[in-house]
C-alpha cells in the first residue's frame, strides 16, 4: 500500500490502463474485465484488477492535471512494479480534421511546466511515449480497422483560459494538435523510472467547431479507444521492460 493507493502489491497487474475519471474507470472495468475486484478506493480514485482474455489487467483512475498523474504513475511504477501504463482519456481538438470521437495516439507532448526537471530529468518540456507502446497502439488499431490520428499534444495546466485568449493562435504557433492535461507527467515519470507509457485520447470537444460531449457521454462513449487499449495490452503480456526508451528533446 502507498499513501494514495490502497491495493496490496500483488493485486496490481504489470499493465495498467488509467482514466482520469474514477467512474469511467469503474465502467470500463465492470464492462470488460472478468471477475473485476476493487483493489483500491483511497480518495475515491477507484482501481480494479481482473482478467481480459486471460491476461491479468488493472484499470484505475489518475485524476486531473500533471501533479495528480505524477503521483499515481510514480507510485504504480516505483512501488507496485508496474511495467506499462496506458492513459485512456479525453482531449480537445485544435484542428478542423480532428472530429468528436476520433481517437488520437500521442506522438509527443509539450508540458506547460518544469515537471520533468523537478523529478530529476532534463530541462526540456517535450517528452515522447515509449516507442514500442506507441507502435503497438497504432498497429493494434490498424488490425481493428481504425486509423488513429497522431501528433503533438499540448499538456496544459489551465482548463479555463482568460477571456480573449487566442487558443487556436497559440496552437498553430506551436503545432499542437490536441490539448489535454496529464500526458507530460505520465511520459516524464516513465522516463525517470525506466518504465513504459503511452496515451490514447478520444476527442471530446473542439475549439474549431465548438462541439463538446456531456459528462455522461465522456463516461460512457469511449468504447473504441478502450477496446484498442485493451487489445494492445494483450501484446504486452510477455514483453520485457525496455529500460526507459522514451525520447526527450
C-alpha positions as CSV (number, residue, x, y, z in Angstrom):
1,X,0.0,0.0,0.0
2,X,1.0,3.6,-0.5
3,X,-0.4,6.9,0.7
4,X,-2.6,7.2,-2.4
5,X,-3.2,3.5,-3.4
6,X,-4.7,1.0,-1.0
7,X,-4.1,-2.1,-3.0
8,X,-1.7,-4.8,-2.0
9,X,1.3,-5.1,-4.3
10,X,0.1,-8.5,-5.7
11,X,-3.3,-7.0,-6.5
12,X,-2.0,-4.7,-9.2
13,X,-1.1,-6.1,-12.7
14,X,2.0,-5.3,-14.7
15,X,0.0,-3.5,-17.3
16,X,-2.4,-0.7,-16.1
17,X,-4.9,1.4,-18.0
18,X,-5.6,4.7,-16.4
19,X,-8.6,7.0,-17.0
20,X,-8.9,10.4,-15.5
21,X,-12.5,9.9,-14.2
22,X,-12.9,7.2,-11.4
23,X,-16.4,6.5,-12.7
24,X,-15.1,5.9,-16.2
25,X,-12.5,3.5,-14.8
26,X,-15.3,1.7,-12.9
27,X,-17.5,1.5,-16.0
28,X,-14.6,0.1,-18.1
29,X,-13.6,-2.4,-15.5
30,X,-17.1,-3.8,-14.9
31,X,-17.8,-3.9,-18.7
32,X,-14.6,-5.6,-19.9
33,X,-12.8,-7.4,-17.1
34,X,-13.7,-10.9,-16.0
35,X,-14.0,-11.1,-12.2
36,X,-13.1,-7.5,-11.6
37,X,-12.0,-6.8,-8.0
38,X,-12.0,-3.3,-6.4
39,X,-8.4,-3.2,-5.1
40,X,-8.2,0.5,-4.1
41,X,-10.7,3.3,-3.3
42,X,-8.5,5.7,-1.5
43,X,-9.8,9.2,-2.1
44,X,-12.4,7.5,-4.3
45,X,-9.8,7.1,-7.0
46,X,-11.1,3.6,-7.9
47,X,-8.8,0.9,-9.1
48,X,-9.9,-2.6,-10.3
49,X,-8.0,-5.7,-11.2
50,X,-9.4,-8.6,-13.2
51,X,-8.6,-10.6,-16.4
52,X,-9.1,-9.6,-20.0
53,X,-9.0,-12.5,-22.4
54,X,-6.9,-14.5,-19.9
55,X,-4.5,-11.6,-19.1
56,X,-4.4,-10.0,-15.6
57,X,-5.1,-6.3,-16.1
58,X,-5.6,-3.3,-13.8
59,X,-7.9,-0.4,-14.7
60,X,-7.7,2.7,-12.5
61,X,-8.0,6.4,-12.3
62,X,-5.5,9.2,-12.2
63,X,-7.4,12.4,-11.6
64,X,-6.9,15.7,-13.3
65,X,-3.7,17.5,-14.1
66,X,0.1,16.9,-14.0
67,X,0.5,16.6,-10.2
68,X,-2.2,14.0,-9.8
69,X,-1.0,11.9,-12.7
70,X,2.5,12.3,-11.4
71,X,1.6,10.8,-8.1
72,X,-0.3,7.8,-9.4
73,X,2.2,7.0,-12.2
74,X,5.2,7.2,-9.8
75,X,3.6,5.0,-7.1
76,X,2.5,2.4,-9.7
77,X,5.9,2.3,-11.4
78,X,8.0,2.5,-8.3
79,X,6.1,0.7,-5.5
80,X,3.9,-1.7,-7.5
81,X,6.5,-2.7,-10.1
82,X,4.0,-1.8,-12.9
83,X,5.8,-2.1,-16.3
84,X,3.4,-0.2,-18.6
85,X,0.8,2.4,-18.1
86,X,-1.6,3.4,-20.9
87,X,-3.6,6.5,-20.4
88,X,-7.1,6.4,-21.9
89,X,-8.6,9.8,-21.7
90,X,-10.2,12.7,-23.5
91,X,-8.8,15.7,-25.4
92,X,-9.8,18.9,-27.0
93,X,-9.2,19.3,-30.7
94,X,-7.2,22.3,-32.1
95,X,-7.6,21.2,-35.7
96,X,-10.5,21.0,-38.2
97,X,-9.7,17.5,-39.3
98,X,-9.8,16.1,-35.7
99,X,-13.5,15.4,-35.1
100,X,-15.5,14.4,-32.0
101,X,-15.0,10.7,-31.2
102,X,-11.8,10.5,-33.2
103,X,-9.1,8.5,-31.4
104,X,-5.7,10.2,-31.0
105,X,-2.4,8.4,-30.2
106,X,0.0,11.0,-28.7
107,X,3.3,11.0,-30.6
108,X,4.9,13.7,-28.4
109,X,3.6,16.0,-25.7
110,X,4.6,19.5,-24.6
111,X,4.2,20.5,-20.9
112,X,3.5,23.9,-19.6
113,X,5.7,23.5,-16.5
114,X,9.0,22.1,-15.3
115,X,7.7,18.8,-14.0
116,X,10.4,16.7,-15.8
117,X,13.2,18.9,-14.3
118,X,11.5,18.8,-10.9
119,X,11.6,15.0,-10.8
120,X,15.2,14.8,-11.7
121,X,15.1,14.9,-15.5
122,X,16.3,17.4,-18.1
123,X,15.2,21.0,-18.5
124,X,13.1,20.1,-21.6
125,X,9.3,20.2,-21.9
126,X,8.7,17.9,-24.9
127,X,8.5,14.2,-24.0
128,X,7.6,11.2,-26.1
129,X,5.8,8.0,-25.2
130,X,7.7,4.7,-25.2
131,X,8.3,4.0,-28.9
132,X,7.2,0.3,-28.6
133,X,3.9,1.3,-26.9
134,X,3.2,4.0,-29.4
135,X,3.7,1.5,-32.3
136,X,1.7,-1.2,-30.6
137,X,-1.3,1.1,-30.3
138,X,-1.1,2.1,-33.9
139,X,-0.7,-1.4,-35.2
140,X,-3.5,-2.8,-33.0
141,X,-5.9,-0.1,-34.1
142,X,-5.0,-0.9,-37.8
143,X,-5.8,-4.6,-37.3
144,X,-9.2,-3.4,-35.9
145,X,-9.8,-1.2,-38.9
146,X,-9.2,2.0,-37.1
147,X,-6.7,4.6,-38.3
148,X,-5.5,6.6,-35.3
149,X,-4.8,10.3,-35.5
150,X,-1.5,11.3,-34.1
151,X,0.7,14.4,-33.4
152,X,1.8,16.8,-30.7
153,X,-0.3,17.2,-27.6
154,X,-0.4,20.3,-25.5
155,X,-0.4,19.2,-21.9
156,X,-1.9,22.3,-20.4
157,X,-2.0,23.4,-16.7
158,X,-5.1,25.6,-17.4
159,X,-8.6,24.4,-18.2
160,X,-10.2,27.9,-18.3
161,X,-8.2,30.4,-20.3
162,X,-8.6,34.1,-19.8
163,X,-11.2,35.9,-21.8
164,X,-9.9,36.9,-25.2
165,X,-7.1,34.3,-25.1
166,X,-6.3,33.2,-28.7
167,X,-6.3,29.4,-28.1
168,X,-6.1,28.5,-31.8
169,X,-3.4,31.0,-32.5
170,X,-1.2,29.5,-29.8
171,X,-2.0,26.0,-31.0
172,X,-1.0,27.0,-34.6
173,X,2.2,28.7,-33.5
174,X,3.3,25.6,-31.6
175,X,1.9,23.0,-34.0
176,X,-0.3,21.5,-31.3
177,X,-3.0,19.0,-32.5
178,X,-4.9,18.5,-29.2
179,X,-5.0,19.7,-25.7
180,X,-5.2,17.5,-22.5
181,X,-3.7,17.8,-19.0
182,X,-1.8,14.6,-18.0
183,X,0.4,13.0,-20.6
184,X,3.5,15.1,-19.8
185,X,3.6,13.8,-16.2
186,X,3.0,10.2,-17.4
187,X,5.7,10.2,-20.0
188,X,8.2,12.0,-17.8
189,X,7.6,9.6,-14.9
190,X,8.0,6.6,-17.2
191,X,11.3,8.1,-18.4
192,X,12.7,8.7,-14.9
193,X,11.6,5.3,-13.6
194,X,12.7,3.5,-16.8
195,X,9.3,2.1,-17.5
196,X,6.9,2.2,-20.5
197,X,3.9,4.5,-21.2
198,X,1.6,5.6,-23.9
199,X,-1.6,7.6,-24.2
200,X,-4.8,7.2,-26.3
201,X,-7.3,10.1,-26.3
202,X,-10.8,10.4,-27.6
203,X,-11.7,13.9,-28.9
204,X,-14.4,15.1,-26.6
205,X,-14.6,18.7,-27.7
206,X,-13.4,21.0,-30.5
207,X,-12.0,24.5,-30.3
208,X,-12.8,24.8,-34.1
209,X,-16.4,23.5,-34.3
210,X,-17.2,24.2,-30.6
211,X,-18.9,20.8,-30.3
212,X,-18.5,19.1,-26.9
213,X,-19.6,15.9,-25.2
214,X,-21.5,15.9,-21.9
215,X,-20.1,14.4,-18.7
216,X,-22.2,11.3,-19.1
217,X,-21.1,10.9,-22.8
218,X,-17.5,11.1,-21.7
219,X,-18.1,8.5,-19.1
220,X,-19.8,6.0,-21.4
221,X,-18.9,6.6,-25.0
222,X,-15.2,6.0,-25.4
223,X,-15.6,2.3,-26.3
224,X,-13.4,2.3,-29.4
225,X,-10.5,3.8,-27.6
226,X,-10.9,1.5,-24.7
227,X,-11.0,-1.6,-26.9
228,X,-7.9,-0.6,-28.8
229,X,-6.1,-0.1,-25.5
230,X,-7.3,-3.5,-24.2
231,X,-6.2,-5.3,-27.3
232,X,-2.9,-3.5,-27.2
233,X,-2.4,-4.7,-23.6
234,X,-2.5,-8.3,-24.8
235,X,0.6,-7.7,-26.9
236,X,2.5,-6.6,-23.7
237,X,1.8,-9.8,-21.8
238,X,5.2,-11.3,-22.3
239,X,7.1,-8.2,-23.4
240,X,10.1,-7.2,-21.3
241,X,10.6,-3.7,-20.0
242,X,12.8,-1.7,-22.4
243,X,14.5,0.4,-19.7
244,X,13.0,3.8,-20.4
245,X,13.5,4.2,-24.1
246,X,11.3,7.3,-24.1
247,X,12.8,10.1,-26.1
248,X,13.2,13.6,-24.8
249,X,14.3,16.6,-26.9
